[in-house]
């Protein structure tokens, strides 16, 4: 039985690149889109990064905005093809940490407000406004149904109340950490073929 299980586990190494490929295909569009959004409104991003009144109040906002934009846009493209995967994961992980600490941490864990979640009951970094989210959402829907074009407004999906917590940033960080340790994946990344060539 042990021998059979060992053979099964050993056979998995031939397809162990697939989960890493799926991680990359999930992460790449998220990072590329985030980077593209920053590049498209770069002056506004610089202002938001540096302004203490309505922004993040970060030092060297031009440098920080450039680094975040480049990490997400260029890093996302490299992640897509599995090129220099471990290397580009580092600035992306740093970007996620900065985002979690400077933007999302004060809002707790949840990205979307959900008062029914155990993560919103005071167990982990409670943001009190989460508890009011269902009432706010119901009021907004009522107003829109009465005075707006509700069917048109919801044709692309339902309304939600964002909590803007660290949930997504933390998830992306963990995914990037996996790519940092395991690379782009056997047979499914540029890294694999370049490394294979260097070893031969």
QUIFENGI-V651844 format. One record per run of one state. SS is the DSSP state (alpha for helix, beta for strand, coil for the rest). FROM is the first residue (numbers start at 0). TO is the last residue. Records with the same first field share a line. If there is no record, write none. Layout:
BEGIN
SS: FROM-TO / FROM-TO
END
This chain:
BEGIN
coil: 0-0 / 15-15 / 40-40 / 50-59 / 81-83 / 107-110 / 112-116 / 120-126 / 147-148 / 153-160 / 162-165 / 182-188 / 199-199
alpha: 1-14 / 16-39 / 41-49 / 60-80 / 84-106 / 117-119 / 127-146 / 149-152 / 166-181 / 189-198
beta: 111-111 / 161-161
END
